[in-house]
Amino acid sequence: MNVSITCVGEYVALEEVDDGTWNVYFGPLLLGRLHERLMRIEDAFGRIKRHR
């Protein structure tokens, strides 16, 4: 999921849930979980999209 393009010009919220792990929200909608060390966001199913 590329949040930078999808939500360009919009506010997103980050909620720290663990050391280096953040929930990413758009309004009340949970977009996924950011893993700071990997700089990747996993979706609700725990999948991390990899760029080829």
C-alpha angles and dihedrals in degrees: 000000000000103000093176092067099033095052100032109156092011131105119248125186128222123206117189110227099168139355103303094355121107136180110227117214135186102197106309092338117103106220097184145284123295117216103205096200092053095034087222133124120221120207128233090279094055094253119143113208111227122205115228 
